[in-house]
Amino acid sequence: MPLHHAVLALIADSPTHGYELRSRFEEAVGDQWGGLNIGHLYQVLDRLSRDGLIESEREPQPIKPDRVVHHVTEAGRRELDEWLAEPSSRLRGYRDDFFLKMMAATRTGDRDVLDGVLNRQRSHLMRELRALADARTPDTATVDDLLITAAELHIRADLGVVDAAEQRLAGTLTTPPRAAARSGRNPARRRARAAGE
């Protein structure tokens, strides 16, 4: 439960209430993680409370409605220490829409279909790399800068997967002449059309 533990860490840092907690989370991890939905945050807080990892108390305010301030419990501190002491491992399996597209493209038996999937994925990843380079500024906070670096490394690894797929899968497919003619994917016909023949 990485998000649960991250929220627990922020509460352990100092007691806080929901909206302040969301701001502190977004400030701590920057734009690369993405925003924290307030409804999801309250579900996390309810779960932490049910598990006895935080305690909450109402704090009256003179004008606004009371706010609920959350404090970490001893059990919460132990849970946080245990989480920090364990390595982070990938969840079972490797689910990714791209792998499903590769499977579907290879099932067609059509090299052009697979090439299209691989080329579009490569272009998309290159755009993401450029966007990350633009996101990095001299004022980027340290944690945000590390998240950008992590995202760049993941994208470069994904580019490596695209390259590996191209090498391993593309050579096994040929566009069947009839299927190519029916689908308009016949490269010779396309070149002839482009040349005005």
ROSE-4610 file (N, C-alpha, C; in Angstrom, 1 decimal, always signed):
// ROSE-4610
residu = [M/M/M/P/P/P/L/L/L/H/H/H/H/H/H/A/A/A/V/V/V/L/L/L/A/A/A/L/L/L/I/I/I/A/A/A/D/D/D/S/S/S/P/P/P/T/T/T/H/H/H/G/G/G/Y/Y/Y/E/E/E/L/L/L/R/R/R/S/S/S/R/R/R/F/F/F/E/E/E/E/E/E/A/A/A/V/V/V/G/G/G/D/D/D/Q/Q/Q/W/W/W/G/G/G/G/G/G/L/L/L/N/N/N/I/I/I/G/G/G/H/H/H/L/L/L/Y/Y/Y/Q/Q/Q/V/V/V/L/L/L/D/D/D/R/R/R/L/L/L/S/S/S/R/R/R/D/D/D/G/G/G/L/L/L/I/I/I/E/E/E/S/S/S/E/E/E/R/R/R/E/E/E/P/P/P/Q/Q/Q/P/P/P/I/I/I/K/K/K/P/P/P/D/D/D/R/R/R/V/V/V/V/V/V/H/H/H/H/H/H/V/V/V/T/T/T/E/E/E/A/A/A/G/G/G/R/R/R/R/R/R/E/E/E/L/L/L/D/D/D/E/E/E/W/W/W/L/L/L/A/A/A/E/E/E/P/P/P/S/S/S/S/S/S/R/R/R/L/L/L/R/R/R/G/G/G/Y/Y/Y/R/R/R/D/D/D/D/D/D/F/F/F/F/F/F/L/L/L/K/K/K/M/M/M/M/M/M/A/A/A/A/A/A/T/T/T/R/R/R/T/T/T/G/G/G/D/D/D/R/R/R/D/D/D/V/V/V/L/L/L/D/D/D/G/G/G/V/V/V/L/L/L/N/N/N/R/R/R/Q/Q/Q/R/R/R/S/S/S/H/H/H/L/L/L/M/M/M/R/R/R/E/E/E/L/L/L/R/R/R/A/A/A/L/L/L/A/A/A/D/D/D/A/A/A/R/R/R/T/T/T/P/P/P/D/D/D/T/T/T/A/A/A/T/T/T/V/V/V/D/D/D/D/D/D/L/L/L/L/L/L/I/I/I/T/T/T/A/A/A/A/A/A/E/E/E/L/L/L/H/H/H/I/I/I/R/R/R/A/A/A/D/D/D/L/L/L/G/G/G/V/V/V/V/V/V/D/D/D/A/A/A/A/A/A/E/E/E/Q/Q/Q/R/R/R/L/L/L/A/A/A/G/G/G/T/T/T/L/L/L/T/T/T/T/T/T/P/P/P/P/P/P/R/R/R/A/A/A/A/A/A/A/A/A/R/R/R/S/S/S/G/G/G/R/R/R/N/N/N/P/P/P/A/A/A/R/R/R/R/R/R/R/R/R/A/A/A/R/R/R/A/A/A/A/A/A/G/G/G/E/E/E]
num = [1/1/1/2/2/2/3/3/3/4/4/4/5/5/5/6/6/6/7/7/7/8/8/8/9/9/9/10/10/10/11/11/11/12/12/12/13/13/13/14/14/14/15/15/15/16/16/16/17/17/17/18/18/18/19/19/19/20/20/20/21/21/21/22/22/22/23/23/23/24/24/24/25/25/25/26/26/26/27/27/27/28/28/28/29/29/29/30/30/30/31/31/31/32/32/32/33/33/33/34/34/34/35/35/35/36/36/36/37/37/37/38/38/38/39/39/39/40/40/40/41/41/41/42/42/42/43/43/43/44/44/44/45/45/45/46/46/46/47/47/47/48/48/48/49/49/49/50/50/50/51/51/51/52/52/52/53/53/53/54/54/54/55/55/55/56/56/56/57/57/57/58/58/58/59/59/59/60/60/60/61/61/61/62/62/62/63/63/63/64/64/64/65/65/65/66/66/66/67/67/67/68/68/68/69/69/69/70/70/70/71/71/71/72/72/72/73/73/73/74/74/74/75/75/75/76/76/76/77/77/77/78/78/78/79/79/79/80/80/80/81/81/81/82/82/82/83/83/83/84/84/84/85/85/85/86/86/86/87/87/87/88/88/88/89/89/89/90/90/90/91/91/91/92/92/92/93/93/93/94/94/94/95/95/95/96/96/96/97/97/97/98/98/98/99/99/99/100/100/100/101/101/101/102/102/102/103/103/103/104/104/104/105/105/105/106/106/106/107/107/107/108/108/108/109/109/109/110/110/110/111/111/111/112/112/112/113/113/113/114/114/114/115/115/115/116/116/116/117/117/117/118/118/118/119/119/119/120/120/120/121/121/121/122/122/122/123/123/123/124/124/124/125/125/125/126/126/126/127/127/127/128/128/128/129/129/129/130/130/130/131/131/131/132/132/132/133/133/133/134/134/134/135/135/135/136/136/136/137/137/137/138/138/138/139/139/139/140/140/140/141/141/141/142/142/142/143/143/143/144/144/144/145/145/145/146/146/146/147/147/147/148/148/148/149/149/149/150/150/150/151/151/151/152/152/152/153/153/153/154/154/154/155/155/155/156/156/156/157/157/157/158/158/158/159/159/159/160/160/160/161/161/161/162/162/162/163/163/163/164/164/164/165/165/165/166/166/166/167/167/167/168/168/168/169/169/169/170/170/170/171/171/171/172/172/172/173/173/173/174/174/174/175/175/175/176/176/176/177/177/177/178/178/178/179/179/179/180/180/180/181/181/181/182/182/182/183/183/183/184/184/184/185/185/185/186/186/186/187/187/187/188/188/188/189/189/189/190/190/190/191/191/191/192/192/192/193/193/193/194/194/194/195/195/195/196/196/196/197/197/197]
x = [+0.8/+0.0/+0.9/+1.6/+2.5/+1.9/+0.7/+0.0/-0.4/-0.9/-1.3/+0.0/+1.1/+2.3/+2.8/+2.7/+3.2/+2.3/+1.0/+0.1/+0.5/+0.7/+1.1/+2.4/+3.3/+4.6/+4.4/+3.5/+3.2/+2.5/+1.6/+1.0/+2.0/+2.9/+3.9/+4.8/+5.0/+5.9/+5.2/+3.9/+3.2/+1.7/+0.9/-0.5/-1.1/-2.1/-2.7/-4.1/-4.8/-6.1/-6.1/-7.2/-7.3/-6.8/-7.3/-6.9/-5.4/-5.0/-3.6/-2.7/-3.2/-2.4/-2.3/-3.4/-3.3/-2.2/-2.2/-1.3/+0.1/+0.3/+1.7/+2.2/+1.2/+1.6/+2.1/+1.3/+1.6/+2.9/+3.1/+4.3/+5.5/+5.3/+6.4/+6.9/+6.0/+6.3/+6.3/+5.7/+5.7/+4.7/+4.8/+3.9/+4.0/+5.2/+5.4/+4.6/+4.2/+3.4/+1.9/+1.5/+0.1/-0.6/-1.7/-2.5/-3.1/-3.5/-4.1/-5.5/-6.4/-7.8/-8.3/-9.0/-9.4/-10.3/-11.2/-12.1/-11.2/-10.2/-9.4/-8.6/-8.1/-7.4/-8.2/-9.5/-10.4/-10.6/-10.6/-10.7/-9.4/-8.3/-7.0/-7.0/-7.5/-7.5/-8.5/-9.6/-10.5/-9.9/-9.2/-8.5/-7.4/-6.6/-5.6/-6.2/-7.3/-8.0/-8.5/-9.2/-9.7/-8.6/-7.4/-6.3/-5.6/-6.0/-5.4/-4.1/-3.8/-2.5/-2.5/-3.7/-3.9/-5.1/-5.1/-6.2/-6.6/-7.9/-8.4/-9.2/-9.2/-10.0/-10.5/-11.7/-12.3/-11.7/-11.4/-10.8/-11.8/-12.4/-13.3/-12.6/-13.3/-12.8/-13.9/-13.4/-14.4/-15.4/-15.1/-16.0/-16.4/-15.4/-15.6/-16.1/-16.5/-16.9/-15.6/-15.9/-14.8/-14.0/-12.7/-11.8/-11.3/-11.0/-10.6/-9.1/-8.4/-6.9/-6.5/-5.5/-5.1/-3.7/-3.5/-2.2/-1.8/-0.5/-0.1/-0.1/-0.4/-0.3/+1.0/+1.3/+2.5/+2.5/+1.3/+1.2/+1.5/+1.1/+1.3/+2.8/+3.5/+5.0/+5.7/+5.2/+5.8/+5.6/+4.3/+4.0/+4.9/+5.1/+5.9/+7.3/+7.9/+9.2/+9.4/+8.4/+8.5/+8.5/+7.6/+7.5/+8.8/+9.4/+10.7/+11.8/+11.7/+12.8/+12.8/+11.7/+11.6/+11.9/+12.5/+12.7/+11.4/+11.4/+10.2/+10.2/+9.2/+9.2/+8.0/+8.2/+7.1/+6.0/+4.7/+3.6/+3.7/+3.1/+3.1/+2.7/+3.5/+3.2/+3.7/+3.4/+3.8/+2.7/+1.7/+0.6/+0.8/+0.6/+0.9/+0.1/-0.6/-1.4/-0.6/+0.6/+1.5/+1.8/+1.9/+2.1/+0.9/-0.3/-1.5/-1.6/-1.2/-1.2/-0.2/+1.0/+2.0/+1.4/+0.8/+0.2/-0.9/-1.7/-2.8/-2.2/-1.1/-0.5/+0.2/+0.9/+1.5/+0.5/-0.7/-1.8/-2.3/-2.2/-2.6/-1.7/-0.5/+0.5/+1.0/+0.6/+0.9/+2.0/+3.1/+4.3/+4.0/+3.2/+2.9/+2.1/+1.2/+0.4/+1.4/+2.3/+3.2/+4.1/+4.6/+5.5/+4.8/+3.5/+2.7/+2.6/+2.3/+2.2/+3.6/+4.7/+6.0/+6.4/+6.2/+6.6/+5.8/+4.5/+3.6/+4.1/+4.4/+4.8/+6.2/+7.1/+8.4/+8.2/+7.4/+7.1/+6.5/+5.6/+4.9/+5.9/+6.8/+7.8/+8.8/+9.2/+10.1/+9.5/+8.1/+7.4/+7.4/+7.2/+7.3/+8.7/+9.7/+11.1/+11.3/+10.8/+11.0/+10.2/+9.0/+8.1/+8.8/+9.5/+10.2/+11.4/+12.1/+13.2/+12.7/+11.6/+11.0/+10.6/+10.2/+9.7/+10.8/+12.0/+13.1/+13.6/+13.7/+14.2/+15.2/+16.0/+16.9/+16.3/+15.0/+14.3/+13.6/+13.7/+13.0/+13.5/+12.5/+12.8/+13.5/+14.3/+15.1/+14.3/+13.2/+12.4/+11.7/+11.2/+10.6/+11.6/+12.9/+13.9/+14.2/+14.2/+14.4/+13.3/+12.1/+10.9/+11.0/+11.5/+11.7/+12.8/+13.9/+14.9/+14.4/+13.6/+13.0/+12.1/+11.3/+10.4/+11.2/+12.3/+13.2/+13.8/+14.2/+14.8/+13.8/+12.6/+11.5/+11.2/+11.1/+10.8/+12.0/+13.2/+14.3/+14.3/+13.9/+13.7/+12.6/+11.5/+10.4/+10.8/+11.6/+12.2/+13.0/+13.7/+14.5/+13.6/+12.4/+11.5/+10.9/+10.7/+10.2/+11.3/+12.5/+13.6/+13.7/+13.6/+13.7/+12.5/+11.3/+10.2/+10.4/+11.0/+11.2/+12.2/+13.2/+14.2/+13.7/+12.9/+12.5/+11.2/+10.3/+9.0/+8.9/+9.4/+9.2/+9.7/+10.8/+11.3/+10.5/+9.6/+8.8/+7.5/+7.2/+6.0/+6.2/+5.4/+5.4/+4.0/+3.8/+2.5/+2.0/+1.0/+0.5/+0.0/+0.4/+0.0/-1.5/-2.4/-3.8/-4.3/-3.8/-4.3/-3.8/-2.5/-2.0/-2.8/-3.1/-3.9/-5.3/-5.9/-7.3/-7.2/-6.2/-6.1/-5.5/-5.0/-4.3/-2.9/-2.4/-1.1/+0.1/-0.2/+0.9/+1.9/+3.1/+4.1/+4.3/+4.4/+4.7/+3.5/+2.3/+1.1/+1.1/+1.5/+1.5/+2.5/+3.7/+4.8/+4.4/+3.7/+3.2/+2.2/+1.3/+0.3/+0.9/+1.9/+2.6/+3.3/+3.8/+4.6/+3.7/+2.4/+1.4/+1.2/+1.7/+1.5/+0.1]
y = [-1.2/+0.0/+1.3/+1.5/+2.6/+4.0/+4.2/+5.5/+5.6/+4.6/+4.6/+4.9/+4.3/+4.5/+5.9/+6.5/+7.8/+8.8/+8.6/+9.5/+9.3/+8.1/+7.8/+8.6/+8.6/+9.3/+10.8/+11.4/+12.8/+13.1/+12.2/+12.5/+12.3/+11.3/+11.1/+12.3/+13.0/+14.2/+15.3/+15.5/+16.4/+16.2/+16.3/+16.1/+17.1/+16.6/+17.5/+17.0/+17.9/+17.5/+17.3/+16.8/+16.3/+17.3/+18.5/+19.4/+19.8/+20.0/+20.3/+19.1/+18.0/+16.7/+16.6/+16.8/+16.7/+17.7/+18.9/+19.9/+19.5/+19.0/+18.6/+17.4/+16.5/+15.3/+15.9/+16.7/+17.2/+18.1/+18.8/+19.6/+18.7/+17.6/+16.7/+15.9/+15.4/+14.6/+15.3/+16.5/+17.2/+16.7/+17.3/+17.0/+15.6/+15.0/+13.7/+12.6/+12.6/+11.6/+11.8/+13.0/+13.3/+13.8/+14.4/+14.9/+13.8/+14.2/+13.2/+13.6/+12.8/+13.0/+13.1/+14.1/+14.3/+13.1/+12.7/+11.5/+10.3/+10.0/+8.9/+9.0/+10.3/+10.5/+10.2/+10.6/+10.3/+8.8/+8.1/+6.6/+6.1/+6.6/+6.2/+6.5/+7.7/+8.1/+7.2/+6.8/+5.9/+4.6/+4.1/+2.8/+2.8/+3.9/+4.0/+4.1/+4.7/+4.8/+3.5/+2.8/+1.4/+0.5/+0.6/-0.3/+0.1/+1.2/+1.7/+2.4/+2.8/+3.5/+5.0/+5.6/+7.0/+7.1/+8.2/+8.6/+10.0/+10.3/+11.6/+12.3/+13.6/+14.4/+15.6/+16.0/+17.2/+18.4/+19.4/+20.7/+21.8/+22.4/+23.5/+24.7/+25.4/+26.6/+27.7/+28.9/+30.0/+30.2/+30.2/+30.5/+29.3/+28.6/+27.4/+26.2/+25.1/+23.9/+23.3/+22.5/+21.8/+21.1/+21.0/+20.1/+18.9/+17.9/+16.6/+16.6/+16.5/+16.5/+15.0/+14.6/+13.2/+13.1/+12.2/+11.9/+10.5/+10.2/+8.9/+8.2/+6.9/+6.1/+5.4/+4.8/+4.0/+2.8/+2.2/+1.1/+1.7/+2.9/+3.6/+3.8/+4.2/+4.4/+3.1/+2.0/+0.7/+0.3/+0.5/+0.1/+0.9/+2.2/+3.0/+2.5/+2.2/+1.7/+0.4/-0.5/-1.8/-1.6/-0.7/-0.4/+0.2/+1.1/+1.7/+0.7/-0.3/-1.3/-2.4/-2.4/-3.5/-2.9/-3.7/-3.2/-3.1/-2.2/-2.1/-3.1/-3.9/-4.9/-4.7/-5.1/-5.0/-5.9/-5.5/-6.4/-7.6/-8.6/-9.9/-9.5/-10.0/-9.9/-8.5/-8.3/-7.1/-6.7/-6.0/-5.6/-4.3/-4.3/-3.1/-3.2/-2.2/-2.2/-2.4/-2.0/-2.1/-3.6/-4.4/-5.9/-6.5/-6.0/-6.6/-6.2/-5.0/-4.5/-5.3/-5.6/-6.4/-7.8/-8.4/-9.7/-9.7/-8.6/-8.5/-8.3/-7.5/-7.2/-8.4/-9.2/-10.4/-11.5/-11.5/-12.4/-12.1/-10.9/-10.6/-11.2/-11.5/-12.0/-11.0/-9.8/-8.7/-7.8/-7.8/-7.0/-5.5/-5.0/-3.6/-3.2/-4.1/-3.8/-3.7/-4.7/-4.7/-3.4/-3.1/-1.9/-0.7/-0.6/+0.6/+0.7/-0.4/-0.4/+0.0/-0.6/-0.3/+1.2/+1.7/+3.0/+4.1/+3.8/+4.8/+4.8/+3.6/+3.5/+4.3/+4.1/+4.7/+6.2/+6.7/+8.2/+8.7/+8.0/+8.4/+8.5/+7.5/+7.5/+8.7/+9.0/+10.1/+11.4/+11.6/+12.8/+12.9/+11.8/+11.8/+12.2/+11.7/+12.1/+13.6/+14.2/+15.6/+16.4/+15.9/+16.6/+16.6/+15.5/+15.4/+16.3/+16.4/+17.4/+18.8/+19.1/+20.5/+20.7/+19.6/+19.8/+20.1/+19.7/+19.9/+21.3/+22.0/+23.4/+23.5/+24.6/+24.8/+24.9/+25.2/+25.4/+24.1/+23.0/+21.7/+21.2/+20.9/+20.3/+19.0/+18.6/+17.4/+16.1/+16.0/+14.8/+14.8/+15.9/+16.0/+15.7/+16.2/+15.9/+14.4/+13.8/+12.3/+11.6/+12.1/+11.5/+11.6/+12.8/+13.0/+12.0/+11.9/+11.0/+9.6/+9.2/+7.8/+7.6/+8.6/+8.5/+8.4/+9.2/+9.1/+7.7/+7.2/+5.8/+4.8/+4.9/+4.0/+4.1/+5.3/+5.5/+4.9/+5.1/+4.6/+3.0/+2.5/+1.0/+0.6/+1.3/+1.0/+1.1/+2.1/+2.2/+1.0/+0.4/-0.8/-2.0/-2.0/-3.1/-3.0/-1.7/-1.5/-2.0/-1.7/-2.1/-3.7/-4.3/-5.7/-6.4/-5.8/-6.3/-6.3/-5.2/-5.0/-6.1/-6.3/-7.3/-8.8/-9.1/-10.4/-10.8/-9.9/-10.2/-9.9/-8.7/-8.3/-9.3/-9.9/-10.9/-12.1/-12.4/-13.6/-13.3/-12.1/-11.8/-11.3/-11.7/-11.2/-10.8/-9.8/-9.4/-10.3/-11.1/-12.0/-11.2/-11.5/-10.7/-10.4/-11.4/-11.2/-10.2/-10.5/-9.6/-8.2/-8.1/-6.7/-6.0/-6.7/-6.1/-5.7/-6.6/-6.2/-5.0/-5.0/-3.9/-2.6/-2.7/-1.4/-1.3/-2.3/-2.2/-2.7/-2.9/-3.4/-2.3/-2.4/-1.3/-0.9/-1.9/-1.6/-0.8/-1.1/-0.4/+1.0/+1.2/+2.5/+3.4/+2.8/+3.6/+4.0/+3.1/+3.4/+4.6/+4.5/+5.5/+6.8/+6.8/+8.1/+8.7/+7.8/+8.3/+8.7/+8.5/+8.9/+7.9/+6.7/+5.7/+5.1]
z = [+0.0/+0.0/+0.0/-1.0/-1.0/-0.7/-1.3/-1.0/+0.4/+1.0/+2.4/+3.3/+2.9/+3.7/+3.5/+2.3/+2.1/+2.9/+2.9/+3.7/+5.2/+5.6/+7.0/+7.4/+6.5/+6.7/+6.9/+6.1/+6.2/+7.5/+8.0/+9.3/+10.4/+10.2/+11.3/+11.4/+10.3/+10.3/+11.1/+11.0/+11.9/+11.7/+12.8/+12.7/+11.7/+10.9/+9.9/+9.6/+8.8/+8.3/+6.8/+6.3/+4.9/+3.8/+3.7/+2.6/+2.8/+4.0/+4.2/+3.8/+4.1/+3.8/+2.3/+1.6/+0.1/-0.4/+0.1/-0.4/+0.0/+1.2/+1.6/+0.7/+0.4/-0.5/-1.8/-2.5/-3.8/-3.8/-2.7/-2.6/-2.4/-1.7/-1.4/-2.6/-3.4/-4.5/-5.9/-5.9/-7.2/-8.2/-9.4/-10.5/-11.0/-10.9/-11.6/-11.1/-9.8/-9.3/-9.7/-9.9/-10.2/-9.0/-9.2/-8.1/-7.2/-6.0/-5.1/-4.9/-5.4/-5.3/-3.9/-3.5/-2.1/-1.6/-2.5/-2.1/-1.9/-2.7/-2.5/-1.2/-0.9/+0.3/+1.5/+1.5/+2.7/+2.8/+1.7/+1.8/+2.5/+2.1/+2.7/+4.2/+4.6/+6.0/+6.8/+6.2/+6.9/+7.1/+6.1/+6.2/+7.3/+7.3/+8.3/+9.7/+9.8/+11.1/+11.6/+10.6/+10.9/+11.4/+10.7/+11.1/+12.3/+13.0/+14.2/+14.0/+12.8/+12.5/+12.7/+12.7/+13.0/+14.0/+14.7/+15.5/+15.0/+15.1/+14.5/+15.6/+15.7/+16.6/+15.9/+16.3/+15.8/+16.5/+15.6/+16.1/+15.7/+16.7/+16.4/+15.8/+14.9/+14.2/+14.4/+14.6/+14.9/+13.8/+12.5/+11.5/+10.7/+10.2/+9.3/+10.1/+9.5/+10.2/+10.9/+11.9/+12.6/+11.5/+11.8/+11.0/+11.8/+11.0/+11.7/+11.5/+12.6/+12.6/+12.9/+12.1/+12.2/+12.8/+13.8/+14.5/+14.2/+14.1/+14.0/+15.4/+15.4/+16.6/+16.7/+17.8/+18.0/+17.0/+16.8/+15.8/+14.4/+14.1/+12.8/+12.6/+13.7/+13.6/+13.3/+14.0/+13.7/+12.3/+11.8/+10.4/+9.4/+9.7/+8.8/+8.8/+10.0/+10.1/+9.4/+9.5/+8.8/+7.3/+6.8/+5.4/+4.9/+5.6/+5.2/+5.2/+6.0/+6.2/+5.1/+4.3/+3.3/+1.9/+1.0/-0.4/-1.1/-2.1/-2.9/-4.0/-4.2/-5.3/-6.2/-7.4/-8.4/-8.0/-8.2/-7.9/-8.9/-8.6/-9.4/-10.9/-11.8/-13.2/-13.7/-15.0/-15.7/-16.6/-16.1/-16.9/-17.6/-18.9/-19.7/-21.0/-21.3/-22.5/-23.8/-23.7/-24.9/-25.2/-24.2/-24.4/-25.0/-24.6/-25.2/-26.7/-27.0/-28.4/-29.2/-28.6/-29.4/-29.6/-28.6/-28.8/-30.0/-29.9/-31.0/-32.3/-32.4/-33.7/-34.3/-33.4/-33.9/-34.4/-33.7/-34.1/-35.5/-36.0/-37.3/-38.4/-38.0/-38.9/-39.9/-39.7/-40.7/-40.1/-40.8/-40.4/-40.3/-41.2/-41.2/-40.0/-39.5/-38.3/-37.1/-37.0/-35.9/-36.0/-37.2/-37.3/-36.9/-37.3/-36.9/-35.3/-34.7/-33.2/-32.6/-33.1/-32.5/-32.8/-34.0/-34.4/-33.6/-33.4/-32.6/-31.2/-30.6/-29.2/-29.1/-30.0/-29.9/-30.0/-30.9/-31.0/-29.7/-29.2/-27.9/-26.8/-26.7/-25.6/-25.8/-27.1/-27.3/-26.9/-27.2/-26.8/-25.3/-24.6/-23.1/-22.6/-23.2/-22.8/-23.0/-24.1/-24.3/-23.3/-22.9/-21.9/-20.6/-20.2/-19.0/-18.9/-20.1/-20.1/-19.9/-20.5/-20.3/-18.9/-18.2/-16.8/-15.8/-16.2/-15.3/-15.4/-14.3/-14.3/-13.2/-13.2/-12.1/-10.7/-10.7/-9.4/-9.0/-9.7/-9.4/-8.1/-7.2/-5.9/-6.1/-5.1/-5.1/-5.4/-4.6/-4.8/-6.2/-6.6/-7.9/-9.0/-8.8/-9.8/-9.9/-8.7/-8.7/-9.4/-9.2/-9.9/-11.4/-11.8/-13.3/-13.8/-13.0/-13.4/-13.5/-12.5/-12.5/-13.7/-14.0/-15.2/-16.5/-16.6/-17.8/-17.9/-16.8/-16.9/-17.2/-16.7/-17.1/-18.6/-19.1/-20.5/-21.4/-21.0/-21.7/-21.7/-20.6/-20.5/-21.4/-21.5/-22.4/-23.8/-24.1/-25.5/-25.8/-24.8/-25.0/-25.3/-24.7/-25.0/-26.4/-26.8/-28.2/-29.2/-28.9/-29.8/-29.8/-28.6/-28.5/-29.2/-29.1/-29.8/-31.3/-31.8/-33.2/-33.7/-32.9/-33.3/-33.2/-32.2/-32.0/-32.7/-32.9/-33.5/-34.9/-35.3/-36.7/-37.7/-37.5/-38.5/-38.6/-37.7/-37.7/-38.5/-38.9/-39.6/-41.0/-41.9/-43.3/-43.6/-44.4/-44.8/-45.9/-45.6/-46.7/-47.9/-49.1/-50.3/-50.4/-50.1/-50.3/-49.2/-48.0/-46.8/-47.1/-47.6/-47.8/-48.9/-50.0/-51.0/-50.6/-49.7/-49.2/-48.3/-47.5/-46.4/-46.9/-48.2/-48.7/-48.1/-47.5/-46.8/-47.7/-49.0/-49.9/-50.1/-49.6/-49.8/-51.2/-52.1/-53.5/-54.1/-53.8/-54.3/-53.7/-52.4/-51.8/-52.4/-52.7/-53.3/-54.7/-55.5/-56.8/-56.8/-55.8/-55.7/-55.4/-54.4/-54.0/-55.2/-56.1/-57.2/-58.4/-58.2/-59.2/-60.3/-60.2/-61.2/-61.2]
